[in-house]
Amino acid sequence: MSALPCPVVDPFAAPGQAYATITSFLRSEEAQRVKHSELERQLEVMGRELMRKLLQAHLDLREPGKAAEPVRDAAGTILAPTPAHTRNLESIFGTVEVTRTGYGAEEKPSLHPLDGALNLPSEKYSLEVRRRVAIEAAKGAFEEGVKTLTAFTGAHVPKRQFEELVIRAAQDFGTFYAERQKCARADPHTASVLVLTVDGKGVVMRPEDLREATRRAAAERKKSFTARLGRGRRLHAKRMASVAAIYTVEPFVRTPEEILPDSERPGVEPTRPRPEHKRVWASLSQPPEEVITAMFEEAAHRDPRRHKRWVALVDGNQTQIDHLQRLAEEQELPMPIVVDFIHVAQYVWEAALALFPENPPEQDRWVRAHLLEILRGKASLVAAGIRRSATLREMAAAERKPLDSVPIIFSATRRICSTTRRWLKVSRSLPGSLKAPVGIWWRTG
């Protein structure tokens, strides 16, 4: 079913007049006295109105959109034409009107061929406005999105309608990712390392949208607070989103000294290989195990014959590590786990601040020396030495807490390594510059 255009006497006369008004203003003495910033603002408003009139002229050219062939509904019933109906459409340039012929029958909803030809949504707001709303909603609060949309477009979307458009934009979220996963195909020409990485991100939620356990903890926590907003007030106010990514990349080998170069002797940075075909997705509703399972399924689509080297990248989250190890063992997959070195370095820095609170140069020297030892595979020795330093200094429990945290994170990495060695003889498979007795790769940057 297609719609026939209806000839209109010069529908572009109004936008032509608007354009003449703009050029006349720019030639005027008044414009000669206006500063450029004010001139930009005036031109933006006038130009937006010109664009609105151009869009309206085009829509007028296509109205009333009578059908070229008989109109039938889903049941096959032939519908008769009805008087033309006019509807408003909120575009990014402002509000325009669309007049179109309807086709209906008794006790049946009317159909409008022009709506189909233009692919108009059922509600007032155009698809481009809905796209801009979704973009702004992803950046921040709804109120800020409404303000930005008002400032930079001609569309007027109240806050409640803004929220409803966001909900509609997200309704096909699961289907979208499922289709993307189906489209994943093996590509033998991509890089040799297939990276699977997973992380968590806490998102502040309304109380009614928290998971049951978190909601109960938040209710208990709330009893201990007064009206004053104090430290820890937002504890148990977040829901953890599981974030996953998958991509291929060429190997990039560096020595510990290249990862932590001496600042006094800067060297030439080698060119890092770029990730290929990277896909990132996240979910608040799905538990981590489902997101990680979906990540493994897409990896299997990309490398069904296991020709590539699979590597998992984590930041030390034990729940995610457990899921990764379980899936890899079930599939008999030799997949080493890469621990994000930046997260480990944060613990070492906290220990340095506790040991040398008033000596930044010593902090830097001490941290660099210990991080180099960790990169050389001596994490256990570093952890034991840090704890021994706290004991020899006879530090109080509160003072030595940052130092005691370092062995905890290292014990987690040692457990990862012991499992990894069951899959691979890592000390022989790692590049020579990164061979380590603990059998782990560190990611930096």
C-alpha positions in Angstrom: 0.0 0.0 0.0 1.5 3.3 -1.1 0.3 6.9 -0.9 0.0 9.2 -3.8 1.2 12.8 -3.5 -1.3 15.7 -4.0 -0.1 18.7 -6.1 -0.1 21.9 -4.1 0.4 25.4 -5.4 4.1 26.3 -4.6 4.4 24.7 -1.1 7.9 26.2 -0.7 6.7 29.8 -1.0 6.7 30.2 2.8 10.2 28.9 3.4 11.4 31.0 0.4 10.0 34.1 2.2 11.7 33.0 5.4 15.0 32.6 3.6 14.6 36.1 2.0 13.9 37.5 5.5 17.2 36.0 6.8 19.3 37.3 3.9 17.6 40.7 4.2 18.5 40.8 7.9 22.1 39.8 7.2 22.4 42.7 4.7 20.9 45.3 7.1 22.7 47.9 9.1 21.3 46.4 12.2 23.2 43.1 11.5 26.4 45.1 10.9 26.3 46.4 14.5 25.7 42.9 16.1 28.5 41.0 17.7 29.3 37.6 16.2 28.1 35.6 19.3 24.7 37.3 19.3 24.5 36.9 15.5 25.1 33.2 15.8 22.3 32.8 18.3 19.9 34.8 16.1 20.8 32.8 13.0 20.3 29.6 14.9 16.8 30.5 15.8 15.9 31.9 12.4 17.6 28.9 10.6 15.7 26.4 12.7 12.4 28.1 11.8 13.5 28.0 8.2 14.1 24.3 8.4 10.8 23.7 10.1 9.0 25.5 7.2 10.9 23.5 4.7 9.9 20.3 6.3 6.3 21.5 6.5 6.4 22.4 2.8 7.5 18.9 1.9 4.8 17.3 4.0 2.2 19.6 2.4 3.5 18.5 -1.0 2.7 14.8 -0.1 -0.7 15.3 1.5 -3.4 14.0 1.6 -1.7 10.8 0.7 -4.5 8.9 -1.1 -3.7 5.2 -1.6 -2.7 4.1 -5.1 -4.5 0.7 -4.7 -7.4 -0.6 -2.5 -6.6 -0.5 1.2 -7.1 -3.7 3.2 -6.6 -4.3 6.9 -4.8 -7.3 8.4 -7.9 -9.5 8.0 -8.2 -8.6 4.3 -11.2 -6.3 4.6 -11.4 -3.5 2.1 -11.5 -0.1 3.8 -13.3 3.0 2.5 -11.7 6.4 2.4 -12.7 8.8 5.2 -12.2 12.6 5.5 -8.6 13.8 5.8 -7.2 13.8 9.3 -4.5 16.2 10.5 -2.0 15.3 13.2 0.8 17.1 14.8 4.4 15.9 14.6 7.1 17.2 17.0 10.3 17.3 14.9 13.8 18.5 15.9 12.9 21.8 14.1 9.6 22.3 15.9 6.0 21.2 15.4 4.7 20.5 12.0 1.3 19.2 10.7 0.6 16.1 8.6 -2.7 16.0 6.8 -3.5 12.5 5.4 -6.5 10.5 4.1 -7.8 7.8 6.4 -9.3 4.5 5.4 -11.7 2.7 7.7 -14.8 0.6 8.2 -17.4 0.3 10.9 -15.9 -0.7 14.2 -12.4 -0.8 12.7 -9.5 1.5 13.3 -8.5 3.8 10.5 -5.4 3.3 8.4 -3.4 6.1 6.9 -1.2 5.2 3.9 0.9 8.4 4.3 1.8 7.4 7.8 3.3 4.2 6.4 5.0 6.0 3.5 6.6 8.4 6.0 7.2 5.8 8.6 5.6 8.0 11.2 5.5 6.8 14.8 2.1 6.4 16.4 2.8 9.1 19.0 3.5 12.8 18.5 7.3 12.7 18.6 9.3 12.0 15.5 11.8 9.1 15.4 14.7 11.6 15.2 13.4 13.3 18.4 13.2 9.9 20.0 16.8 9.2 19.0 18.0 12.5 20.5 16.1 11.7 23.7 17.8 8.3 24.0 21.2 9.9 23.4 20.6 12.5 26.1 19.2 10.0 28.6 22.3 7.9 28.3 24.4 11.0 29.4 22.7 12.0 32.6 19.6 13.0 34.4 16.2 13.4 32.6 15.9 17.0 33.6 19.3 17.8 32.1 18.3 15.9 28.9 15.1 18.0 28.6 17.1 21.2 29.0 19.7 20.1 26.4 17.0 19.1 23.9 15.3 22.5 24.3 18.5 24.4 24.0 19.8 22.7 20.8 16.7 21.7 18.9 13.3 23.1 18.2 11.6 20.1 19.9 9.6 20.5 23.1 9.5 17.4 25.2 8.2 17.7 28.8 9.9 15.6 31.4 7.2 13.0 31.8 7.0 12.4 28.0 10.9 12.3 27.9 10.9 9.5 30.5 8.2 7.6 28.5 10.2 7.9 25.3 13.3 6.5 27.0 11.2 3.5 28.2 10.0 2.8 24.7 13.5 3.2 23.3 14.8 0.5 25.7 11.9 -2.0 25.2 13.8 -4.0 22.5 17.1 -4.1 24.4 17.3 -7.9 24.8 16.2 -8.6 21.2 18.8 -6.1 19.9 21.6 -7.9 21.6 20.3 -11.3 20.6 20.3 -10.3 17.0 23.8 -8.9 17.3 25.0 -12.1 18.8 23.4 -14.1 15.9 25.3 -11.9 13.4 28.7 -12.7 15.0 30.6 -14.7 12.4 34.0 -16.3 12.3 36.7 -14.2 10.6 40.0 -16.0 10.0 41.7 -12.7 9.0 41.3 -11.0 12.4 44.1 -11.0 15.0 45.2 -14.1 16.8 44.1 -13.1 20.4 40.4 -13.2 21.3 39.8 -11.1 24.4 36.8 -11.6 26.7 36.5 -9.0 29.4 33.9 -8.5 32.0 33.4 -5.8 34.7 30.8 -4.5 37.1 29.3 -1.0 37.4 27.2 0.1 40.3 24.2 2.2 39.2 22.2 4.2 41.7 18.6 3.1 41.6 15.2 4.0 43.1 14.5 1.9 46.2 11.7 0.0 44.4 14.1 -1.0 41.6 16.8 -2.5 43.9 17.2 -6.2 44.2 15.4 -7.7 47.2 18.5 -8.3 49.3 19.9 -4.8 48.6 16.5 -3.2 49.4 16.4 -4.9 52.8 20.0 -3.8 53.6 19.2 -0.2 52.5 16.1 -0.2 54.8 18.3 -1.3 57.8 21.0 1.2 56.9 18.5 4.0 56.7 17.5 3.6 60.4 21.0 4.6 61.5 20.9 8.0 59.7 19.3 11.3 60.7 18.2 14.0 58.3 21.8 15.1 57.8 23.4 13.6 54.7 26.5 11.9 56.1 29.2 9.5 54.9 27.7 6.2 53.7 24.3 7.6 53.1 24.0 6.1 49.6 25.2 2.7 50.8 23.0 -0.1 49.5 21.5 2.4 46.9 23.1 0.8 43.9 22.3 -2.1 41.6 25.3 -3.8 40.0 25.3 -3.9 36.2 27.3 -6.5 34.4 29.4 -5.1 31.6 31.1 -7.4 29.0 33.2 -6.8 25.9 34.8 -9.0 23.3 37.3 -8.2 20.6 40.4 -9.5 18.7 43.8 -8.0 19.0 47.4 -8.7 18.0 49.8 -9.7 20.8 51.6 -6.9 22.4 54.6 -7.9 24.6 56.5 -5.6 26.9 59.0 -6.1 29.7 58.3 -4.8 33.2 60.8 -2.0 32.6 58.8 -1.0 29.5 55.6 -1.0 31.5 57.1 1.2 34.2 59.8 3.2 32.5 62.2 5.4 34.4 60.7 8.9 34.2 64.2 10.4 33.8 64.9 8.5 30.6 61.7 8.5 28.5 61.8 6.2 25.6 59.9 5.9 22.3 56.5 4.3 22.9 55.8 1.3 20.5 52.6 1.4 18.5 49.9 -0.6 20.3 47.7 -2.8 18.2 44.1 -1.7 18.0 41.2 -3.9 19.1 39.2 -5.3 16.2 35.4 -5.7 15.9 34.9 -4.7 19.5 31.5 -5.2 21.0 30.4 -3.9 24.4 27.2 -4.5 26.2 25.7 -4.4 29.7 22.7 -5.5 31.7 21.1 -4.4 34.9 18.5 -7.1 34.8 20.6 -10.2 34.0 22.9 -11.7 36.6 26.7 -11.8 35.9 26.6 -15.5 35.0 24.1 -14.9 32.2 26.1 -12.0 30.7 29.3 -14.0 30.9 27.6 -17.0 29.3 26.4 -14.8 26.4 29.9 -13.5 26.0 31.3 -17.1 25.7 28.6 -17.9 23.1 29.5 -15.0 21.0 33.2 -15.9 21.3 32.3 -19.4 20.1 30.6 -17.8 17.0 33.7 -15.8 16.3 36.1 -18.7 16.7 34.3 -22.0 16.4 37.4 -24.0 15.6 39.4 -22.5 18.5 42.2 -21.3 16.2 42.7 -18.1 18.3 44.1 -17.7 21.7 41.3 -16.9 24.2 42.2 -14.6 27.0 40.0 -13.3 29.8 40.6 -9.9 31.3 39.3 -9.1 34.8 39.9 -6.5 37.6 39.9 -9.0 40.5 36.1 -9.5 41.1 35.9 -13.0 42.5 32.4 -13.7 41.4 33.2 -12.9 37.8 36.4 -15.0 38.0 34.5 -18.0 39.3 32.1 -17.9 36.4 34.9 -17.5 33.9 36.8 -20.4 35.4 33.8 -22.6 35.5 32.8 -22.0 31.9 36.4 -22.5 30.6 36.7 -25.8 32.5 33.3 -27.0 31.2 34.5 -26.3 27.6 38.0 -27.6 28.3 39.2 -24.3 27.1 42.9 -23.3 27.8 42.1 -19.7 28.7 44.5 -17.8 30.9 43.0 -15.0 33.1 44.6 -11.6 32.9 44.5 -9.4 36.0 44.2 -5.7 35.4 47.6 -4.4 36.8 46.2 -0.9 37.4 43.8 -2.3 40.1 46.7 -4.1 41.8 48.9 -1.0 41.7 46.2 1.0 43.6 46.7 -1.3 46.6 50.4 -0.9 46.5 50.0 2.9 46.4 47.8 2.8 49.5 50.4 0.8 51.3 53.1 3.4 50.4 50.9 6.3 51.6 50.6 4.5 55.0 54.3 3.8 55.2 55.6 7.2 54.0 52.8 9.6 54.7 54.9 12.8 54.4 57.5 11.7 51.8 56.2 11.6 48.2 59.6 10.9 46.6 60.1 7.9 48.8 56.5 6.8 48.0 57.2 6.9 44.3 60.5 5.0 44.6 59.0 2.3 46.9 56.0 1.8 44.7 58.0 1.5 41.5 60.4 -1.0 43.0 57.5 -3.2 44.3 55.5 -3.0 41.1 58.5 -4.1 39.1 58.9 -7.1 41.4 55.2 -8.0 40.9 55.5 -7.8 37.1 58.5 -10.1 37.4 56.3 -12.7 39.0 57.2 -12.2 42.7 53.8 -11.2 43.9 53.9 -13.6 46.9 57.3 -12.2 48.1 56.1 -8.6 47.7 52.9 -9.3 49.7 54.9 -11.0 52.5 57.4 -8.1 52.6 54.7 -5.5 52.8 53.1 -7.3 55.7 56.4 -7.8 57.4 57.2 -4.0 57.1 54.0 -3.2 59.0 54.9 -5.7 61.8 58.5 -4.4 62.1 57.2 -0.8 62.4 54.8 -1.9 65.1 51.9 -0.1 63.3 48.5 0.1 64.9 45.7 -2.0 63.4 44.1 1.1 61.8 47.4 2.3 60.4 48.4 -1.1 58.9 45.0 -1.8 57.3 46.1 -0.6 53.8 49.2 -2.9 54.1 47.1 -5.9 55.1 44.8 -5.4 52.1 47.6 -6.0 49.6 48.1 -9.7 50.5 44.4 -10.2 50.1 44.3 -9.2 46.5 47.5 -11.1 45.8 46.0 -14.3 47.4 43.1 -14.0 44.9 45.5 -13.8 42.0 47.5 -16.8 43.3 44.3 -18.8 43.3 43.6 -17.8 39.7 47.1 -18.8 38.7 46.9 -22.2 40.3 43.8 -22.9 38.3 45.4 -21.5 35.1 48.3 -23.9 35.4 45.9 -26.8 35.4 44.9 -25.8 31.8 48.3 -24.6 30.6 51.9 -24.9 31.4 51.9 -21.2 31.6 55.6 -20.7 32.4 56.4 -22.2 29.0 53.6 -20.6 27.0 54.1 -17.0 28.2 56.5 -14.7 26.2 60.0 -14.8 27.6 59.8 -11.2 28.9 56.7 -12.1 31.0 57.5 -15.6 32.3 56.6 -15.8 35.9 56.5 -18.5 38.5 52.9 -17.6 39.5 51.8 -18.0 36.0 49.7 -14.9 35.4 49.5 -12.1 32.8 49.2 -8.5 33.9 47.3 -6.0 31.8 48.4 -2.4 32.0 46.7 0.6 30.4 
